[in-house]
Amino acid sequence: MTPDAAGGARAERLAVIAYGSNLGDRAALLDAAVADLGAAAGVRLVDESPRYETPAQKLTGVDEGAPRYLNGVVRVATTLDPLDLLDVLQAIEAAHGRVRVERWGDRTLDLDLIDVEGLDHEDARLTLPHPRAAERAFVLQPWLDLDPAAVLDGRSVAELRAAAADVVVRADATGSPS
C-alpha cells in the first residue's frame, strides 16, 4: 500500500485496461506493454485476457483497408489515482512509439483505462467509465473472458457484449486468428 494524502495507506483498487495495436509486431508490442505495466510503481498485474483480432474502427466505421488490430484486456490492482494511472499508460504508449496525430488513427499501441471499480470520473483528460467501452466487442469480449460477472456502468458486460455489433476473432499467441 502507498500513503494517501492523510499519510495513511491507500488500498488497492481493481482497474480494467483495454489494449490494442495495429502497427509493427503487434504481439511483441503488447507483450512488452503488459510487462511494463506490471513493472510500474503502484500497479500489480492481476490477469490478462486472450487476445482478439479485429478490423480497424475509424470515425466513419470499419476500415477494411487499414491493418487489423490485436486487442485484449488486463486487470490490475493499483494504489494510483485514476489520473496517475492514466499518466503511466500514456508513458508506456510513448515508450513504444505511440504518436498522437490522428484521433482513431492507426497506432503501435493504445492503452485505454476502462473502469476503476465503477468509479465515475470526468474531466478534460479522463472519463470513467470509458464512454465508448459499452459499444465495443473488442473491449467487452476479453473483459468477459476474465470476469463473467463484470459490470460496466450498472449493466452486465455479458449483456453489453451480446448487443455489440462488431466482430472479434480470437487470436493465438503470435496474433494470428486461431
Helices and strands as residue ranges (DSSP letters): E 2-3, E 9-10, E 13-21, H 26-39, E 43-48, E 52-54, E 56-58, E 61-63, E 69-78, H 82-95, E 110-116, E 121-122, E 127-128, G 133-135, H 137-146, E 151-152, E 155-156, H 157-163, E 169-170
